[in-house]
Amino acid sequence: MNQKHKQRLGLVLLIVIGIGSAVALAIAAFSENMLYFFSPTQIMAGEAPTTRLIRVGGMVSKGSVKRASDSLQVNFEVTDYAHTVSVQYTGILPDLFREEQGIVAIGWMQEDGSFIADEVLAKHDENYMPPEVAAALKAAESLDKK
């Protein structure tokens, strides 16, 4: 192999290494920013991580909304009709938030099985339900029939 071929091979290897590094960095950044959705059934099965931000969704259980009198803290339960998860949120809830309505909460699972929400999203009309919530409710319903 002459000097010219060695230079071309070195340049090609350098380009391949550069592209490989860029792809690896892009994949790492993408996976860090993923927000995984978990239903209450999956959470109770221990599938939800406690080390990363996740989404939990379902229906707000009837009679479960408890508001603190001296702060903006709200405690409520989210259910998929098979299992229930306690959620704690501090802040102003969306106008459309109410019992027996679908919601998605973004936050952190605690070791004790409760969920601390940073954000609560409520459905925007009576006909819409987030796809993840609809799928989780359907899956829980099929488990109930077994």
N, C-alpha and C positions, 0 to 999 in steps of 0.2 A: 504494500500500500504506500503510495507516495504522499508527500506532504499536503498536497491539495485535497486528496481524499480524506486525510485525517482531519483537516480543518472543517470540511463539510460535515463529516460524521460528528465532530464535536459541536458544531452549530446546531445540527438536527437534534442531538441529545439534549442540548441546553434548551431548545424550544420545547421539546417533549416534557422535560422536567418543569419548565415554567407553566405550561398549560396544565399539567397534572397538579401542580401546587395550587393554581387558581381554582380548578375544579374542586379540589379537596377543601379549600377554604370556603367556597360557596356552599358546598354540601354541609359543612360544619355550621355555618351561619344559619342556613335554612333549618336544620334540625333543632337548633337552640331556640328558634322563634316559633316552633310549632306549638299550637294550643290544642291539646287532645281533649276530646269530649268523653265524659263518663256518665253513665246513668246511675241512679241510686243502687240498683242491683249489682252493677259492676263494682261500685265502691264498697258495698258490703261484702263482696267476694274477695276484697283485698287487691283488686287490679289497679287502683288509682295510686300514683306515686305521691309521696309527701315531700318530695324534694324539688318539685317544679310546679309552675303555674298551670292550672288545668281549667276546663269548663265542666260544670255539672248542670244538668237540666232535667226538667220534669214539670209536674204540676205542683202549685203551692197547695199544701194540705189545708183543708177547711178547719178553721179554728186554731191554726198554729201560729198566726202572726201575733207577736208580742212586741210592743214598742216600749222603749224605756221612757219614763216621764221626764228625766232630766238630761237626756242627750238624744242624738240622732241614731242611736243603736236600735236595730231591729233584729229580732230572732224569729225565724220561721222554718218550716220543714218543706222539703221538696220530695215528692214521691213519684214513682213510676207505677204505682198501685201494687207493686210486689214488695218493695222496700222503701224506706224513708231515710233521708239524711238531714240532720240539723244544720242550718245555715245561719251565720251571724254576719250582719252587714252594718256598717256605720256610714251614714250618708243619707242623701235624699233619694228615695226610691222613684222610679219612673211613674208617671201619672197612670199608666195602664196596669201597674202592679196591683194585684188583688188575689184573694183566695180563689182556688179552683181555676187558675189560669196558668198557661205555660210560661215558664221563664228559663233563662240560661244565666247562670252566675259564673263569673270568672274570679278565680282566687286560688287558695291553698288548702289542701287537706291537712288536717291535724292528726297527730298520732292517736288521739282518742276517738277518731271517726267523725268528728265534726268538720265543718267547712267554713273557712273565713273568706268571705267574698270581698273583693276589691271593687267589683262592678256587677250590677244586676241589670239584665236586659229583659224587657217584657215584650210580648208579642204586640204587633201594631194594629191588628183588627181582629174581629171575632172569627174570621175564617182562616187566619194564618197561624201556623205553629212551626217553630224551627224544625228543619228536617231531622236533626239529631234527636230532638225530643220526641217527635212523632215515631221515629224508628225505635227508640228506647221503650216507649209506651206499648208499641205493638209487640215487641219482643217480650216484655213483661206479661202482657195479656196472654200470649201463647204459652208462656211458662205456667201461668195460673190455670189454664185449661187442662194441663197434663196431670 
